[in-house]
Amino acid sequence: MNRNTVKILCCSVLVTLFYSLHATAASLEVIPNVVHIGTFYNGTTVTLSGLIPETGEAILRVTGDKEDLHFKTKGKIAGLLWMNTGDVTLQNAAGVDMIYTPKSILNIEDSGAKSFGLEALKDQISVIPVSEDKHFIVGEFIKLKEKDGLYTVNPGTVTYGPASKGMKLFTVVAAIPPRMKPDPYHIDLVVLQGDKITDELSASLTIEMVSFPAQISRLAFDHSLLHGVLAVLVALAAGLFIGVVFKNRGGAH
């Protein structure tokens, strides 16, 4: 039995227990709600599940805190060389925005929950200076996030269990890509009935470093000089090792 199957079974047991106690209220569970980044971490998954009215549809979103992001703009100088030509800031931009919908809602932009979609996200981001082409810059920013797997729309990923007493179980196995940095994240659920949102719930997810990566991070922030010296020494040692290897290979010919 693989890890994903175990997560789903555990989540189903917890939700079923919750259902027996609160059969009329929507619910949202995140398992696990803390993800550890260790030495060999390469991303993972979390299971989002809960109960909604049997006539409703569940749409879920994983987001990070809004922040100001700073970038360099590039352009051709004298029509020949590409160089940095200025600075641009994206205000109120989320580092992560991952959306999950059921099969019945393949295009969130055409549903009553379009405020959850990436098009609404574009309107929330401000570009400074305002003289810059916002449509182009935000579009390129979203493409970059999509390439890293941090901005995604995942239609058909919300699945349902059998309905009972007017409620049904929903489940999503959400991928956590390795580029998601250690931070707190928000899990939002909206219940859509027809074209109207009838319920909204939130939960939290925390990603944190442990073991060797945590020690390196603490060293970088708390002892930056020592961290810099060690980084230089490691780079020199790697260079010397590669030099010796290639020298020996060259001598063999």
C-alpha positions as CSV (number, residue, x, y, z in Angstrom):
1,M,0.0,0.0,0.0
2,N,1.6,3.3,-1.1
3,R,1.8,6.5,0.9
4,N,-1.0,8.3,-1.0
5,T,-3.4,5.4,-0.4
6,V,-2.7,5.5,3.3
7,K,-3.2,9.2,3.4
8,I,-6.6,8.9,1.6
9,L,-7.8,6.1,3.9
10,C,-6.8,7.9,7.1
11,C,-8.5,11.1,5.8
12,S,-11.6,9.2,4.9
13,V,-11.8,7.7,8.4
14,L,-11.4,11.1,10.1
15,V,-14.0,12.7,7.8
16,T,-16.4,9.9,8.4
17,L,-16.0,10.3,12.2
18,F,-16.6,14.0,11.8
19,Y,-19.6,13.4,9.7
20,S,-21.2,11.2,12.3
21,L,-21.0,14.1,14.8
22,H,-21.7,17.1,12.5
23,A,-23.8,15.7,9.6
24,T,-25.1,19.1,8.5
25,A,-21.9,21.2,8.3
26,A,-19.3,21.4,5.6
27,S,-15.8,20.5,6.6
28,L,-12.2,20.7,5.4
29,E,-9.2,18.6,6.5
30,V,-5.6,18.7,5.4
31,I,-3.4,15.6,5.9
32,P,-0.6,16.1,6.7
33,N,-0.9,19.8,7.6
34,V,2.9,20.1,8.1
35,V,5.4,19.1,5.4
36,H,9.0,18.7,6.3
37,I,11.8,19.5,3.8
38,G,14.7,17.1,4.6
39,T,18.0,16.3,2.8
40,F,16.5,14.3,0.0
41,Y,13.2,16.2,-0.3
42,N,11.8,16.4,-3.9
43,G,8.2,17.5,-3.4
44,T,5.3,15.5,-1.9
45,T,1.5,15.4,-1.8
46,V,-1.1,16.3,0.8
47,T,-4.7,15.1,0.9
48,L,-7.5,17.7,1.1
49,S,-10.9,16.3,2.0
50,G,-14.1,17.0,3.8
51,L,-17.9,17.1,3.5
52,I,-20.2,19.3,1.4
53,P,-23.9,19.2,0.7
54,E,-24.7,16.5,-1.9
55,T,-26.1,19.1,-4.4
56,G,-22.9,21.2,-4.2
57,E,-19.5,21.3,-6.0
58,A,-16.2,21.7,-4.2
59,I,-13.5,24.0,-5.5
60,L,-10.2,24.2,-3.6
61,R,-7.2,26.5,-3.8
62,V,-3.7,26.4,-2.2
63,T,-2.2,29.9,-1.9
64,G,0.7,31.7,-0.3
65,D,0.7,35.1,1.4
66,K,0.6,38.1,-0.9
67,E,3.9,39.9,-1.2
68,D,5.9,42.4,-3.3
69,L,8.2,40.8,-5.9
70,H,11.0,42.7,-7.5
71,F,12.4,42.0,-11.0
72,K,14.7,43.5,-13.6
73,T,13.4,44.4,-17.0
74,K,15.6,43.7,-20.0
75,G,15.8,45.4,-23.4
76,K,18.1,45.9,-26.4
77,I,20.6,48.7,-26.1
78,A,21.3,50.5,-29.4
79,G,19.4,47.6,-31.0
80,L,22.2,45.2,-30.4
81,L,22.8,44.0,-26.8
82,W,20.3,42.7,-24.3
83,M,20.8,44.4,-20.9
84,N,19.0,45.3,-17.7
85,T,17.1,48.4,-18.5
86,G,15.2,49.0,-15.3
87,D,13.3,47.7,-12.2
88,V,9.7,46.6,-11.9
89,T,7.7,45.6,-8.8
90,L,4.7,43.3,-8.7
91,Q,2.6,44.2,-5.7
92,N,0.0,41.9,-4.0
93,A,1.3,38.9,-5.9
94,A,1.0,35.4,-4.4
95,G,4.0,33.1,-4.7
96,V,1.7,30.0,-5.0
97,D,-1.8,29.6,-6.5
98,M,-3.0,26.1,-7.2
99,I,-6.7,25.4,-8.0
100,Y,-8.6,22.1,-8.0
101,T,-12.0,21.6,-9.5
102,P,-14.3,18.6,-10.1
103,K,-15.1,17.2,-13.6
104,S,-18.3,19.2,-13.7
105,I,-16.3,22.4,-13.6
106,L,-13.7,22.1,-16.3
107,N,-13.3,25.9,-16.8
108,I,-13.4,27.8,-13.5
109,E,-13.6,31.1,-15.4
110,D,-17.1,30.1,-16.6
111,S,-18.4,29.2,-13.2
112,G,-19.8,31.1,-10.2
113,A,-16.3,30.7,-8.6
114,K,-14.4,32.7,-11.2
115,S,-13.1,34.9,-8.5
116,F,-10.9,31.9,-7.6
117,G,-9.4,31.8,-11.1
118,L,-6.1,33.1,-12.5
119,E,-7.9,35.9,-14.4
120,A,-9.1,37.4,-11.1
121,L,-5.5,37.0,-9.8
122,K,-4.2,39.2,-12.7
123,D,-6.5,42.0,-11.6
124,Q,-5.3,41.9,-8.0
125,I,-1.6,42.4,-9.0
126,S,-0.3,45.9,-9.3
127,V,2.8,46.8,-11.4
128,I,5.1,49.6,-10.3
129,P,6.0,51.9,-12.2
130,V,2.5,52.2,-13.7
131,S,4.1,53.2,-17.0
132,E,5.0,49.6,-17.6
133,D,2.9,47.3,-19.7
134,K,0.9,45.5,-16.9
135,H,-0.8,43.0,-19.2
136,F,2.5,41.8,-20.6
137,I,4.5,41.8,-17.3
138,V,1.8,40.0,-15.3
139,G,1.3,37.5,-18.2
140,E,5.0,36.7,-18.2
141,F,5.1,36.4,-14.4
142,I,2.2,33.9,-14.5
143,K,4.0,31.9,-17.3
144,L,7.1,31.7,-15.1
145,K,5.0,30.5,-12.1
146,E,3.2,27.9,-14.3
147,K,6.6,26.6,-15.5
148,D,7.7,26.1,-11.9
149,G,4.4,24.3,-11.1
150,L,3.4,27.0,-8.6
151,Y,0.4,28.4,-10.6
152,T,-1.8,25.6,-11.7
153,V,-5.4,24.9,-12.6
154,N,-6.2,21.2,-12.1
155,P,-9.7,20.3,-13.5
156,G,-11.3,17.0,-12.7
157,T,-9.1,16.4,-9.6
158,V,-11.9,16.8,-7.0
159,T,-13.5,13.4,-6.5
160,Y,-16.6,12.5,-4.5
161,G,-17.7,9.6,-2.4
162,P,-21.3,8.4,-2.0
163,A,-23.9,10.8,-0.5
164,S,-25.5,10.1,2.8
165,K,-28.0,12.2,4.8
166,G,-27.6,15.1,2.4
167,M,-23.8,15.3,2.5
168,K,-21.0,13.8,0.4
169,L,-17.3,13.4,0.8
170,F,-14.8,15.2,-1.5
171,T,-11.1,14.3,-1.8
172,V,-8.2,15.9,-3.6
173,V,-4.6,14.7,-3.7
174,A,-2.6,18.0,-4.1
175,A,0.9,18.0,-5.3
176,I,3.4,20.0,-3.4
177,P,6.2,20.9,-5.8
178,P,9.8,21.1,-4.6
179,R,9.9,24.9,-5.5
180,M,7.4,25.7,-2.8
181,K,9.5,27.5,-0.2
182,P,9.2,27.0,3.6
183,D,6.3,29.1,4.6
184,P,2.7,29.0,5.9
185,Y,0.0,28.4,3.1
186,H,-3.7,28.8,3.0
187,I,-6.1,26.1,1.9
188,D,-9.5,27.5,0.8
189,L,-12.7,25.6,0.0
190,V,-15.7,27.1,-1.7
191,V,-19.0,25.2,-2.1
192,L,-20.8,26.1,-5.3
193,Q,-24.5,25.4,-5.8
194,G,-25.5,26.4,-9.3
195,D,-23.8,29.7,-9.9
196,K,-23.7,30.8,-6.2
197,I,-21.1,30.2,-3.5
198,T,-23.0,28.9,-0.5
199,D,-20.1,28.2,1.9
200,E,-16.5,29.0,2.4
201,L,-13.9,27.3,4.7
202,S,-10.2,27.7,5.2
203,A,-7.4,25.6,6.7
204,S,-3.7,25.9,6.9
205,L,-0.6,24.1,5.6
206,T,2.9,24.7,6.8
207,I,6.1,23.8,5.0
208,E,9.3,23.8,7.1
209,M,12.9,22.8,6.9
210,V,14.3,20.0,9.1
211,S,17.6,18.2,9.4
212,F,20.6,19.3,7.3
213,P,18.7,21.9,5.1
214,A,17.4,23.6,8.3
215,Q,21.0,23.8,9.7
216,I,22.3,25.3,6.5
217,S,19.5,27.8,6.5
218,R,20.2,28.8,10.1
219,L,23.9,29.1,9.3
220,A,23.1,31.4,6.3
221,F,20.9,33.7,8.3
222,D,22.5,33.7,11.8
223,H,26.2,33.4,10.7
224,S,26.3,34.8,7.2
225,L,30.1,35.4,7.3
226,L,30.9,31.8,8.3
227,H,28.4,30.6,5.7
228,G,30.2,32.6,3.0
229,V,33.6,31.3,4.0
230,L,32.4,27.7,4.0
231,A,30.8,28.2,0.6
232,V,34.1,29.5,-0.9
233,L,36.0,26.6,0.6
234,V,33.6,24.1,-0.7
235,A,33.8,25.7,-4.2
236,L,37.6,25.6,-4.1
237,A,37.6,22.0,-3.0
238,A,35.2,21.0,-5.8
239,G,37.3,22.9,-8.3
240,L,40.5,21.2,-7.2
241,F,38.9,17.8,-7.3
242,I,37.6,18.3,-10.8
243,G,41.0,19.6,-11.9
244,V,42.7,16.5,-10.6
245,V,40.2,14.1,-12.2
246,F,40.5,15.7,-15.6
247,K,44.3,15.9,-15.3
248,N,44.5,12.2,-14.6
249,R,42.2,11.4,-17.5
250,G,44.3,13.5,-19.8
251,G,47.5,11.7,-18.7
252,A,46.0,8.4,-19.6
253,H,45.7,9.2,-23.4
